[in-house]
Amino acid sequence: MQLTADQQTELSITGEDSYGNPVDITGNTQWKSSDETIVSLTVHDVSHATAVAVGPVGSAAVTVSNDVNNDGTGDYIGSLSIDVVAGVMKDITVTAGTPVNKPA
């Protein structure tokens, strides 16, 4: 997914069995951003979080791991890649070079 540097998005997870039937998500669930300087996360509950573009452009992966039986292993893992691109232009900067003598 792609966000501009001034955007955020709501994320949610659901569980399914091998037949596509809904399954409750139980156990310990952890949300993580691979690069908090690009995408930060605000976790609301086990199945919902907000991914916020911090400002700099780049890429980060949001990973959710779930330890169903609370034995310290990540039994299930899901991931979403987020690319942050430049937002809407705010300013134009004019830069001058080094002054030189004009041709004679």
CORSULSUL-V41887 format. One record per backbone hydrogen bond with DSSP energy under -0.5 kcal/mol. CO is the residue of the C=O (numbers start at 0). NH is the residue of the N-H. E is the energy in kcal/mol with one decimal. If there is no record, write none. Layout:
CO;NH;E + CO;NH;E
//
This chain:
0;82;-2.7 + 2;84;-2.5 + 3;6;-2.0 + 6;52;-2.2 + 8;50;-2.9 + 10;48;-2.2 + 14;22;-2.4 + 16;19;-2.0 + 20;16;-2.1 + 22;14;-0.7 + 23;25;-0.7 + 26;28;-0.5 + 27;66;-3.1 + 29;64;-2.4 + 31;62;-3.0 + 34;37;-1.8 + 34;38;-2.5 + 36;55;-0.5 + 37;53;-2.4 + 39;51;-2.8 + 40;42;-0.5 + 41;49;-2.6 + 44;47;-0.9 + 46;12;-1.8 + 47;43;-2.3 + 47;44;-1.7 + 48;10;-3.6 + 49;41;-2.2 + 49;51;-0.5 + 50;8;-2.5 + 51;39;-2.5 + 55;54;-0.6 + 57;83;-3.6 + 59;81;-3.1 + 60;33;-2.2 + 60;62;-0.6 + 61;79;-2.3 + 62;31;-2.0 + 63;77;-2.6 + 64;29;-2.8 + 65;67;-0.9 + 65;74;-0.8 + 65;75;-1.9 + 66;27;-1.7 + 66;69;-1.3 + 72;74;-1.2 + 75;65;-2.8 + 77;63;-3.0 + 79;61;-3.2 + 81;59;-2.3 + 81;83;-0.5 + 82;2;-2.6 + 82;84;-0.6 + 83;57;-1.9 + 84;4;-1.7 + 92;94;-0.5
//
